[in-house]
């Protein structure tokens, strides 16, 4: 089922325009059964801004601020982008294990590291309770950047565009190839029963759930736009954790770009945590482990301001971070 979902997602992306019975207690020990404490996993995505060295002219002091921000996030799994050569340094400061992935990305974690995905987009982890967590991490190309192209803001080699369809085409050209590679790398993880699969990163593209008719009216933008990269992963079963917790983009925009705006800029939510299987995700038929996960909290972390839920000062990056806490629902094993 998951494989069919991925095949369908690939086709759409490329071709469309837009608990079991309990043992009986003996009389001597019979009594109320304590409820099992639900398992929770916290994860954050954080673009640390050129190795975490850009917050001040003193690079060591800037890295110290970046490490302090990581400690304040206080998560089980931290997906970082723009790591440069400092991922191991940050992991050591946290007392975590480190899994370098792409040139820009790494996973820092409290959990046991079991390995990586074949395409090196993800790390396979195991919680103290024995649950498998896959942590995938991406840093998709930043240029051309379609919100700037639509707004007439010069950036990189991007041409100006004026319609949602043009923006979608430009987004596919910018990020289509690495997004498809990542999706193929996710296939095995998505078919692993009982695993929590997460995809974090700096997508450098808004979510398809954000530029809705109501939102573009409120924000005075061209649209609506069905952004293709998150649509691709959504169609494969991965859900946007922040939007599950906060469905209304007007009331809770959750913008992560940028705490350091230029005189002309476009605020957007481009740092994302996607996950499966969540309680709204269809479960594959024929599986024995029907445990799923739900989002119990999703926060934007950064400087003090109107879109920030978790204030961390000083905030040393040009991106805000996103922190999500998942809780495992009860498993049900079929006969």
N, C-alpha and C positions, 0 to 999 in steps of 0.2 A: 504493500500500500504506500509506504513512504517513498519507495523507489518510483512508483507511478506518479506520486505527487511531484517529485523532483523533475521527472521527464516532462510532465505537464507544465511545470514552472519554466523550464528551459524553452519549451516551445512558445509559451506565451511571451516570454521576455524577448525572444528573437524575432517573432513574427507579428505581434500585435502592435498596433500603434500606441497605443496607450499602456472486609477481613474475613477469613475463613472460620469454621467452627472452632470453638475453644474446648480444650480438654476438660472433662468433668472433674470438679474438685472433690477430694475425699471429705467425709463429714468433719474430720478433725481440722481441715485447712480451709473449708469453704468460707467464703466471705466476699465482699466487694472486690472487683478487679480494678486496679488502678489503671487509668488511661495512660497510654504510651505518650511520652512527650514528643510532639511533632519535630521532625528534623528541619532545621533551617540552614540556608546557605546564603551568604551575602557576597555580592560581586559588584565591582565598579569598573567603569571605563574612564580613562584619564589620559588625555594628550598632554604631556608634560612640557612641551614647547622647547624644542631643540635641546634635548638632553636635560631639561630642567635648569638651564643655565642663563635664561634670558630675562629673568625678573629684575636683575640689577647688573651693574658693571662688574661687581665682585662675583665671579662665577661660582666659587666655593660657597659663598653665602647664599647664592641663588639655589644651589643644589640642596643646601641645608633647609631652606624654606620648602622646597619640593618634597623632601623627605618628611618634614613636619606635616605637610598637607596629606601625604600618604598615610601617616600614622593617625591623623584625625579622621580620615575616611574609615579606618578600622574595619576592613572587610576580609573575608576568607580568600577571595580571589581578586586580584587587581590586574586588569588588562591595561598596559601602558603603550602609548605610541610616541614616536620621536625619541626613542630611548637613547640613541647614540651608543656610546660605549659604557653607559652608566647603569645598566639594568642590574648587574651583579652587585654594584655598590649600594643601590637602593634596597635590594633584597637582603643584603647583609645588615643594613641599618634597621630593617623591619624584623629580622630574624626569620625570613621566609626562604623558600626555595625559589629558584628562578628557572624559567624555560624560555630561552631566546627563540623567536620564531622567524619572522621576516627581518629585513634590514632595519625596519622601524619599530617592530612590535616585540613584546615579551609578556609573559605571564609571571606574576609574583604571587606566591600562594603559601598558606599555612598547611594545605593538604598534601598528602603523599602524591608524588609525581610518578605515573606509570609509563608515560611515553608521550609521543606526539602523533598527530595524524600524518598520513603519507605525504600530503602536500605541504606540510609544515605551516598550516594555518591555525592548528589547534593543539592543545595539551590535554592529555587524559589524566584525570586526577581521581583520588579516592578519599572520601571523607572518613573521619574516625568511626562512623557508623557503618562503613563499608559501601556507601553509595558511590556510584561512578558519576563524576561530573566532567563533561567535556567543555573546555573553555577555548573558544575560537576568538581570534583577534585580528582585526583588519585595519588598515590605513589606506583607504582608497585615494586615487589621484585628486589633487586639489584644484587643478586647472585643466580645462576651463571650468569655471564655477557658475552654474546656471542662475542662481539668484542674482549674481552681479550682472550676468549677461542680460537678464530681463530688466534690471534696474538701470542699465546704461553706465555701469561702473567698470572702468578699465581694470583688468586683472589678468596677468599672464598672457596667453595667446587667445583668449576667448573673444569671439565676435559678438556683437550685440544681437539679440533676438527679441521678438515681439509677441510670440504666441506660446501657449502651453505646449502645443505639438512640437514646435521647434526646440523648446527647452527639454522635452523628453528625449528627442533625437540626440541633442547634444550630450545629455546625461548618459545615454547608452554608449555613445562614442567614447566618452571620457572614462567610464567605469565598467562597461559591459564585460570586457574580457576578464579582468581580475575578479569581478563578481561571480562570473560563471565558473572560474577555477575554484573559487572558495566554495560554491554550492556543490560542485562535484566532490570536493574534499570532505564536505559535511555528510555525504551519503551514508557512509559506514556508521558514523556516530548516531545519526537519526534512526537507524535501524537497530540500535543496541537497546534491548529491553531494560527498563528500570533506570536508564541514565537520564540525568538532566543535561541537556545540550544548550549551551549559551553561545551567542555570537555577539561580541562587543566590538566597539571601535569608533574611530573617526571616519564616518562614511563620506564626509565632504559632499553630502547631498541631503536635502531634507527628507523627512519621512512622508510616504504617500498618505499618511493619516493626518497631516498637518495643514496643507494648503487646500483646505476645504472651501466651498463657496462662502460660508460664514466667515472663515478666517481671512480670506483674501479681501473681503469687503472691509473687515475690521482693520486690517493692516495696510489697506490701500495698495494691493499688489495685483499683478496680472495673474489670472488663474480662473478656476482651480487647476491644480497640476497633480496628476497621478504619477508621482516620482517613481521611476522604474526599478531602482536598486532594492529598496525596501519592499516593493511590490513583489519582486522576484523571490525574496526569502520568505515573505508572508505566504505566498502561494505554495511554498514547500513545507509549510507548517510552523515556521518560526514566528512568534508573536512579539510585538513591540511592548516591552514590559512597562515602560513609563505611560504609554497611552492606555494600557489596560487599567492602570491605577488612576489615571487622570484622563478620561476620554475626551474632554472638551478642549481643543487647542486654543480657543479664545480665552477661556477662563484660566487655563494653565498651559501657557505656551511652552514652558520648559526649555527656553532658548539656552543653548550652550555656546553658541558663537554670537557675540564675543564679549568678554569682560573689558576688552580694550578696543573699543570701536574707533574707526577713522571718522573724519568729519562727515563723510557719506558712507553708510554701511547698511547692511541688511541683517537683522537679527534672525537667527534660525536655530533649529534643533538638529544638529548633525552628528552628535556624539550619542550613540545608541546602545541599548542592551536588548537583544532579541533572545527568545528562549522557547524551548519545546521539551517535553509536552506540558503545556499549561492547561488549566481547567477548561479553557475554551477551545482547545485543540482536539480534533477528532483523533481517537485512538485507532491504531492499526488493528484490523480484525485478526483473530487467531493468536493473539499474544497472551502469554500467561500472566505477566506482571502488568497490572493496569494502574499502577501508581502514577499519579501526575503531580504537578506542582502548581502553586498559585502565588501570585505576587501579593505580598502583605505590606510592602512599602516601596516607594520609588521616589528618590529625591535628586534634585539638582544641587550640587555642591560648588561653592565658590565664594566670591566676595559678597559683602552685605549689599543686598539690592532686591528689587521687586520680584525677580524670577528665581531667587535662590532660596532653597529650603534648608540646607545645611551650610551655615556660615563658617568659613575657615579663613582666618586672617593672620598674616597676609596671604593673599591668594596669588601664587607665582606664575600662573599660566595665562595664555591668551584663549584658552578653552575652559569652560566649566566642566566638571566631572559629573557623572551620573552614578548613583548608588542604588542598587536594587536588592531587596531581601526576598527570597523565595522560601516557601514552606511546603513540605512534602505532604500530600494527602495520603490517606490510608490505602494500602495495597489490597488488591483482591485477586486471588489466584483461582483460575478456572480449573475444573476437574480434568 
